[in-house]
Amino acid sequence: WQAAGIDLRTLLRAATLDNARAFGLDRELGSIEVGKQADLVVLEKNPRKTPPAEIRNIKVSQTWIDGKPVVLK
């Protein structure tokens, strides 16, 4: 993404809200808001404070589906 000149904010939005909007699902998905489906991941590090070359190594510490924590194997 960095080689393509895309900043992290644009990349994260493209993977969340813009993706949901492209499929006509932005009223249900894509951002954390009251009334939207609560599927999300919690990362072990903040990608905005991580050097670009290290972002790919950030691990997921929690996964939530429908507002409930889940254990993925």
Distance bins in CASP14 RR format, pairs under 12 A and 6 or more apart:
PFRMAT RR
TARGET T0000
AUTHOR 0000-0000-0000
RMODE 2
METHOD distances of the structure
MODEL  1
1 7 0 0 0 0 1 0 0 0 0 0 0
1 8 1 0 0 1 0 0 0 0 0 0 0
1 9 0 0 0 0 0 1 0 0 0 0 0
1 10 0 0 0 0 1 0 0 0 0 0 0
1 11 1 0 1 0 0 0 0 0 0 0 0
1 12 0 0 0 0 0 1 0 0 0 0 0
1 14 0 0 0 0 1 0 0 0 0 0 0
1 15 0 0 0 0 0 1 0 0 0 0 0
1 47 0 0 0 0 0 1 0 0 0 0 0
1 52 0 0 0 0 1 0 0 0 0 0 0
1 53 0 0 0 0 0 1 0 0 0 0 0
1 55 0 0 0 0 1 0 0 0 0 0 0
1 56 0 0 0 0 1 0 0 0 0 0 0
2 8 0 0 0 0 1 0 0 0 0 0 0
2 10 0 0 0 0 0 1 0 0 0 0 0
2 11 0 0 0 0 1 0 0 0 0 0 0
2 51 0 0 0 0 0 1 0 0 0 0 0
2 52 1 0 1 0 0 0 0 0 0 0 0
2 53 0 0 0 0 1 0 0 0 0 0 0
2 54 0 0 0 0 0 1 0 0 0 0 0
2 55 0 0 0 0 1 0 0 0 0 0 0
2 56 0 0 0 0 0 1 0 0 0 0 0
3 52 0 0 0 0 1 0 0 0 0 0 0
3 53 0 0 0 0 0 1 0 0 0 0 0
4 10 0 0 0 0 0 1 0 0 0 0 0
4 11 0 0 0 0 1 0 0 0 0 0 0
4 14 0 0 0 0 0 1 0 0 0 0 0
4 52 0 0 0 0 0 1 0 0 0 0 0
5 11 0 0 0 0 1 0 0 0 0 0 0
5 52 0 0 0 0 0 1 0 0 0 0 0
6 12 0 0 0 0 0 1 0 0 0 0 0
6 13 0 0 0 0 0 1 0 0 0 0 0
6 14 1 0 0 1 0 0 0 0 0 0 0
6 15 0 0 0 0 0 1 0 0 0 0 0
6 18 0 0 0 0 0 1 0 0 0 0 0
6 52 0 0 0 0 0 1 0 0 0 0 0
7 13 0 0 0 0 1 0 0 0 0 0 0
7 14 0 0 0 0 0 1 0 0 0 0 0
7 47 0 0 0 0 0 1 0 0 0 0 0
7 48 0 0 0 0 0 1 0 0 0 0 0
7 52 0 0 0 0 1 0 0 0 0 0 0
8 14 0 0 0 0 0 1 0 0 0 0 0
8 15 0 0 0 0 0 1 0 0 0 0 0
8 46 0 0 0 0 0 1 0 0 0 0 0
8 47 1 0 0 1 0 0 0 0 0 0 0
8 48 1 0 0 1 0 0 0 0 0 0 0
8 49 0 0 0 0 0 1 0 0 0 0 0
8 50 0 0 0 0 1 0 0 0 0 0 0
8 51 0 0 0 0 0 1 0 0 0 0 0
8 52 1 0 0 1 0 0 0 0 0 0 0
8 55 1 0 0 1 0 0 0 0 0 0 0
8 58 0 0 0 0 0 1 0 0 0 0 0
9 15 0 0 0 0 0 1 0 0 0 0 0
9 16 0 0 0 0 0 1 0 0 0 0 0
9 17 0 0 0 0 0 1 0 0 0 0 0
9 18 0 0 0 0 0 1 0 0 0 0 0
9 47 0 0 0 0 0 1 0 0 0 0 0
9 48 1 0 0 1 0 0 0 0 0 0 0
10 16 0 0 0 0 0 1 0 0 0 0 0
10 17 0 0 0 0 0 1 0 0 0 0 0
10 18 0 0 0 0 1 0 0 0 0 0 0
11 18 0 0 0 0 0 1 0 0 0 0 0
11 19 0 0 0 0 0 1 0 0 0 0 0
11 47 0 0 0 0 1 0 0 0 0 0 0
11 48 0 0 0 0 0 1 0 0 0 0 0
11 52 0 0 0 0 0 1 0 0 0 0 0
11 55 0 0 0 0 1 0 0 0 0 0 0
12 18 0 0 0 0 1 0 0 0 0 0 0
12 19 0 0 0 0 0 1 0 0 0 0 0
12 30 0 0 0 0 0 1 0 0 0 0 0
12 31 0 0 0 0 0 1 0 0 0 0 0
12 41 0 0 0 0 0 1 0 0 0 0 0
12 43 0 0 0 0 0 1 0 0 0 0 0
12 46 0 0 0 0 0 1 0 0 0 0 0
12 47 1 0 0 1 0 0 0 0 0 0 0
12 48 0 0 0 0 1 0 0 0 0 0 0
12 55 0 0 0 0 0 1 0 0 0 0 0
13 19 0 0 0 0 1 0 0 0 0 0 0
13 20 0 0 0 0 0 1 0 0 0 0 0
13 21 0 0 0 0 1 0 0 0 0 0 0
13 22 0 0 0 0 0 1 0 0 0 0 0
13 26 0 0 0 0 0 1 0 0 0 0 0
13 30 0 0 0 0 1 0 0 0 0 0 0
13 31 0 0 0 0 1 0 0 0 0 0 0
14 20 0 0 0 0 0 1 0 0 0 0 0
14 21 0 0 0 0 0 1 0 0 0 0 0
14 22 0 0 0 0 1 0 0 0 0 0 0
14 30 0 0 0 0 0 1 0 0 0 0 0
15 21 0 0 0 0 0 1 0 0 0 0 0
15 22 0 0 0 0 0 1 0 0 0 0 0
15 29 0 0 0 0 0 1 0 0 0 0 0
15 30 0 0 0 0 1 0 0 0 0 0 0
15 31 0 0 0 0 0 1 0 0 0 0 0
15 40 0 0 0 0 0 1 0 0 0 0 0
15 41 0 0 0 0 0 1 0 0 0 0 0
15 47 0 0 0 0 0 1 0 0 0 0 0
16 22 0 0 0 0 0 1 0 0 0 0 0
16 25 0 0 0 0 0 1 0 0 0 0 0
16 26 0 0 0 0 1 0 0 0 0 0 0
16 29 0 0 0 0 1 0 0 0 0 0 0
16 30 1 0 1 0 0 0 0 0 0 0 0
16 31 1 0 0 1 0 0 0 0 0 0 0
16 32 0 0 0 0 1 0 0 0 0 0 0
16 33 0 0 0 0 0 1 0 0 0 0 0
16 36 0 0 0 0 0 1 0 0 0 0 0
16 39 0 0 0 0 0 1 0 0 0 0 0
16 40 0 0 0 0 1 0 0 0 0 0 0
16 41 0 0 0 0 0 1 0 0 0 0 0
17 23 0 0 0 0 0 1 0 0 0 0 0
17 24 0 0 0 0 0 1 0 0 0 0 0
17 25 0 0 0 0 0 1 0 0 0 0 0
17 26 1 0 0 1 0 0 0 0 0 0 0
17 27 0 0 0 0 0 1 0 0 0 0 0
17 28 0 0 0 0 0 1 0 0 0 0 0
17 29 0 0 0 0 1 0 0 0 0 0 0
17 30 1 0 1 0 0 0 0 0 0 0 0
17 31 1 0 1 0 0 0 0 0 0 0 0
17 32 0 0 0 0 0 1 0 0 0 0 0
17 33 0 0 0 0 0 1 0 0 0 0 0
17 36 0 0 0 0 0 1 0 0 0 0 0
18 24 0 0 0 0 0 1 0 0 0 0 0
18 25 0 0 0 0 0 1 0 0 0 0 0
18 26 0 0 0 0 1 0 0 0 0 0 0
18 29 0 0 0 0 0 1 0 0 0 0 0
18 30 0 0 0 0 1 0 0 0 0 0 0
18 31 0 0 0 0 0 1 0 0 0 0 0
19 25 0 0 0 0 1 0 0 0 0 0 0
19 26 0 0 0 0 1 0 0 0 0 0 0
19 29 0 0 0 0 1 0 0 0 0 0 0
19 30 1 0 0 1 0 0 0 0 0 0 0
19 31 0 0 0 0 0 1 0 0 0 0 0
20 26 1 0 1 0 0 0 0 0 0 0 0
20 27 0 0 0 0 1 0 0 0 0 0 0
20 28 1 0 0 1 0 0 0 0 0 0 0
20 29 1 0 1 0 0 0 0 0 0 0 0
20 30 1 1 0 0 0 0 0 0 0 0 0
20 31 1 0 0 1 0 0 0 0 0 0 0
20 32 0 0 0 0 0 1 0 0 0 0 0
20 33 0 0 0 0 0 1 0 0 0 0 0
20 36 0 0 0 0 1 0 0 0 0 0 0
20 37 0 0 0 0 1 0 0 0 0 0 0
20 39 0 0 0 0 0 1 0 0 0 0 0
21 27 0 0 0 0 1 0 0 0 0 0 0
21 28 0 0 0 0 0 1 0 0 0 0 0
21 29 0 0 0 0 1 0 0 0 0 0 0
21 30 1 0 0 1 0 0 0 0 0 0 0
21 31 0 0 0 0 1 0 0 0 0 0 0
22 29 0 0 0 0 0 1 0 0 0 0 0
22 30 0 0 0 0 0 1 0 0 0 0 0
23 29 0 0 0 0 1 0 0 0 0 0 0
23 30 0 0 0 0 1 0 0 0 0 0 0
24 30 0 0 0 0 0 1 0 0 0 0 0
25 31 0 0 0 0 0 1 0 0 0 0 0
25 36 0 0 0 0 1 0 0 0 0 0 0
25 37 0 0 0 0 1 0 0 0 0 0 0
25 39 0 0 0 0 0 1 0 0 0 0 0
26 33 0 0 0 0 0 1 0 0 0 0 0
26 36 0 0 0 0 1 0 0 0 0 0 0
26 37 0 0 0 0 0 1 0 0 0 0 0
27 33 0 0 0 0 1 0 0 0 0 0 0
27 35 0 0 0 0 1 0 0 0 0 0 0
27 36 1 0 0 1 0 0 0 0 0 0 0
27 37 0 0 0 0 0 1 0 0 0 0 0
28 35 0 0 0 0 1 0 0 0 0 0 0
28 36 1 0 1 0 0 0 0 0 0 0 0
28 37 1 0 1 0 0 0 0 0 0 0 0
28 38 0 0 0 0 0 1 0 0 0 0 0
28 39 0 0 0 0 0 1 0 0 0 0 0
28 66 0 0 0 0 0 1 0 0 0 0 0
29 35 0 0 0 0 0 1 0 0 0 0 0
29 36 1 0 0 1 0 0 0 0 0 0 0
29 37 1 0 1 0 0 0 0 0 0 0 0
29 38 0 0 0 0 1 0 0 0 0 0 0
29 39 1 0 0 1 0 0 0 0 0 0 0
29 40 0 0 0 0 0 1 0 0 0 0 0
29 65 0 0 0 0 0 1 0 0 0 0 0
29 66 0 0 0 0 0 1 0 0 0 0 0
30 36 1 0 0 1 0 0 0 0 0 0 0
30 37 0 0 0 0 1 0 0 0 0 0 0
30 38 0 0 0 0 0 1 0 0 0 0 0
30 39 0 0 0 0 1 0 0 0 0 0 0
30 40 0 0 0 0 1 0 0 0 0 0 0
31 37 0 0 0 0 0 1 0 0 0 0 0
31 38 0 0 0 0 0 1 0 0 0 0 0
31 39 0 0 0 0 0 1 0 0 0 0 0
31 40 0 0 0 0 1 0 0 0 0 0 0
32 38 1 0 0 1 0 0 0 0 0 0 0
32 39 0 0 0 0 1 0 0 0 0 0 0
32 40 1 0 0 1 0 0 0 0 0 0 0
32 41 0 0 0 0 0 1 0 0 0 0 0
32 42 0 0 0 0 0 1 0 0 0 0 0
32 64 0 0 0 0 0 1 0 0 0 0 0
32 67 0 0 0 0 0 1 0 0 0 0 0
33 40 0 0 0 0 0 1 0 0 0 0 0
35 66 0 0 0 0 0 1 0 0 0 0 0
35 67 0 0 0 0 0 1 0 0 0 0 0
36 66 0 0 0 0 0 1 0 0 0 0 0
36 67 0 0 0 0 0 1 0 0 0 0 0
37 64 0 0 0 0 0 1 0 0 0 0 0
37 65 0 0 0 0 1 0 0 0 0 0 0
37 66 1 0 0 1 0 0 0 0 0 0 0
37 67 0 0 0 0 1 0 0 0 0 0 0
37 68 0 0 0 0 0 1 0 0 0 0 0
38 63 0 0 0 0 0 1 0 0 0 0 0
38 64 1 0 0 1 0 0 0 0 0 0 0
38 65 1 0 0 1 0 0 0 0 0 0 0
38 66 1 0 0 1 0 0 0 0 0 0 0
38 67 1 1 0 0 0 0 0 0 0 0 0
38 68 0 0 0 0 1 0 0 0 0 0 0
38 69 0 0 0 0 0 1 0 0 0 0 0
38 70 0 0 0 0 0 1 0 0 0 0 0
39 62 0 0 0 0 0 1 0 0 0 0 0
39 63 0 0 0 0 1 0 0 0 0 0 0
39 64 1 0 0 1 0 0 0 0 0 0 0
39 65 1 0 1 0 0 0 0 0 0 0 0
39 66 1 0 0 1 0 0 0 0 0 0 0
39 67 1 0 0 1 0 0 0 0 0 0 0
39 68 0 0 0 0 1 0 0 0 0 0 0
39 69 0 0 0 0 0 1 0 0 0 0 0
39 70 0 0 0 0 1 0 0 0 0 0 0
40 60 0 0 0 0 0 1 0 0 0 0 0
40 61 0 0 0 0 0 1 0 0 0 0 0
40 62 0 0 0 0 1 0 0 0 0 0 0
40 63 1 0 0 1 0 0 0 0 0 0 0
40 64 1 0 1 0 0 0 0 0 0 0 0
40 65 0 0 0 0 1 0 0 0 0 0 0
40 66 0 0 0 0 0 1 0 0 0 0 0
40 67 0 0 0 0 1 0 0 0 0 0 0
40 68 0 0 0 0 0 1 0 0 0 0 0
40 69 0 0 0 0 0 1 0 0 0 0 0
40 70 0 0 0 0 0 1 0 0 0 0 0
41 47 0 0 0 0 0 1 0 0 0 0 0
41 58 0 0 0 0 0 1 0 0 0 0 0
41 59 0 0 0 0 1 0 0 0 0 0 0
41 60 1 0 1 0 0 0 0 0 0 0 0
41 61 0 0 0 0 1 0 0 0 0 0 0
41 62 1 0 0 1 0 0 0 0 0 0 0
41 63 1 0 1 0 0 0 0 0 0 0 0
41 64 1 0 0 1 0 0 0 0 0 0 0
41 65 0 0 0 0 1 0 0 0 0 0 0
41 69 0 0 0 0 0 1 0 0 0 0 0
41 70 0 0 0 0 0 1 0 0 0 0 0
41 72 0 0 0 0 1 0 0 0 0 0 0
42 58 0 0 0 0 0 1 0 0 0 0 0
42 59 0 0 0 0 0 1 0 0 0 0 0
42 60 1 0 0 1 0 0 0 0 0 0 0
42 61 1 0 1 0 0 0 0 0 0 0 0
42 62 1 1 0 0 0 0 0 0 0 0 0
42 63 1 0 0 1 0 0 0 0 0 0 0
42 64 1 0 0 1 0 0 0 0 0 0 0
42 69 0 0 0 0 1 0 0 0 0 0 0
42 70 0 0 0 0 0 1 0 0 0 0 0
43 49 0 0 0 0 0 1 0 0 0 0 0
43 50 0 0 0 0 1 0 0 0 0 0 0
43 54 0 0 0 0 0 1 0 0 0 0 0
43 55 0 0 0 0 1 0 0 0 0 0 0
43 56 0 0 0 0 0 1 0 0 0 0 0
43 57 0 0 0 0 0 1 0 0 0 0 0
43 58 1 0 1 0 0 0 0 0 0 0 0
43 59 1 0 0 1 0 0 0 0 0 0 0
43 60 1 0 0 1 0 0 0 0 0 0 0
43 61 1 0 0 1 0 0 0 0 0 0 0
43 62 0 0 0 0 1 0 0 0 0 0 0
43 63 0 0 0 0 0 1 0 0 0 0 0
44 50 0 0 0 0 1 0 0 0 0 0 0
44 54 0 0 0 0 0 1 0 0 0 0 0
44 55 0 0 0 0 0 1 0 0 0 0 0
44 57 0 0 0 0 1 0 0 0 0 0 0
44 58 1 0 0 1 0 0 0 0 0 0 0
44 59 1 0 1 0 0 0 0 0 0 0 0
44 60 1 0 0 1 0 0 0 0 0 0 0
44 61 1 0 1 0 0 0 0 0 0 0 0
44 62 0 0 0 0 1 0 0 0 0 0 0
45 51 0 0 0 0 0 1 0 0 0 0 0
45 54 0 0 0 0 1 0 0 0 0 0 0
45 55 0 0 0 0 1 0 0 0 0 0 0
45 56 0 0 0 0 0 1 0 0 0 0 0
45 57 0 0 0 0 1 0 0 0 0 0 0
45 58 1 0 1 0 0 0 0 0 0 0 0
45 59 0 0 0 0 1 0 0 0 0 0 0
45 60 0 0 0 0 0 1 0 0 0 0 0
45 61 0 0 0 0 1 0 0 0 0 0 0
46 54 0 0 0 0 0 1 0 0 0 0 0
46 55 0 0 0 0 0 1 0 0 0 0 0
46 58 0 0 0 0 1 0 0 0 0 0 0
46 61 0 0 0 0 0 1 0 0 0 0 0
47 54 0 0 0 0 1 0 0 0 0 0 0
47 55 1 0 1 0 0 0 0 0 0 0 0
47 56 0 0 0 0 1 0 0 0 0 0 0
47 57 0 0 0 0 0 1 0 0 0 0 0
47 58 1 0 0 1 0 0 0 0 0 0 0
47 59 0 0 0 0 0 1 0 0 0 0 0
47 60 0 0 0 0 0 1 0 0 0 0 0
48 55 0 0 0 0 1 0 0 0 0 0 0
48 58 0 0 0 0 0 1 0 0 0 0 0
49 55 0 0 0 0 0 1 0 0 0 0 0
49 58 0 0 0 0 0 1 0 0 0 0 0
50 56 0 0 0 0 1 0 0 0 0 0 0
50 57 0 0 0 0 1 0 0 0 0 0 0
50 58 1 0 0 1 0 0 0 0 0 0 0
50 59 0 0 0 0 0 1 0 0 0 0 0
51 57 0 0 0 0 0 1 0 0 0 0 0
51 58 0 0 0 0 0 1 0 0 0 0 0
52 58 0 0 0 0 0 1 0 0 0 0 0
59 72 0 0 0 0 0 1 0 0 0 0 0
60 69 0 0 0 0 0 1 0 0 0 0 0
60 70 0 0 0 0 0 1 0 0 0 0 0
60 71 0 0 0 0 0 1 0 0 0 0 0
60 72 0 0 0 0 1 0 0 0 0 0 0
61 69 0 0 0 0 0 1 0 0 0 0 0
61 71 0 0 0 0 0 1 0 0 0 0 0
61 72 0 0 0 0 0 1 0 0 0 0 0
62 68 0 0 0 0 0 1 0 0 0 0 0
62 69 1 0 0 1 0 0 0 0 0 0 0
62 70 0 0 0 0 1 0 0 0 0 0 0
62 71 0 0 0 0 1 0 0 0 0 0 0
62 72 0 0 0 0 1 0 0 0 0 0 0
63 69 1 0 0 1 0 0 0 0 0 0 0
63 70 1 0 1 0 0 0 0 0 0 0 0
63 71 1 0 0 1 0 0 0 0 0 0 0
63 72 1 0 1 0 0 0 0 0 0 0 0
63 73 0 0 0 0 0 1 0 0 0 0 0
64 70 1 0 0 1 0 0 0 0 0 0 0
64 71 0 0 0 0 0 1 0 0 0 0 0
64 72 0 0 0 0 0 1 0 0 0 0 0
65 71 0 0 0 0 0 1 0 0 0 0 0
65 72 0 0 0 0 1 0 0 0 0 0 0
END
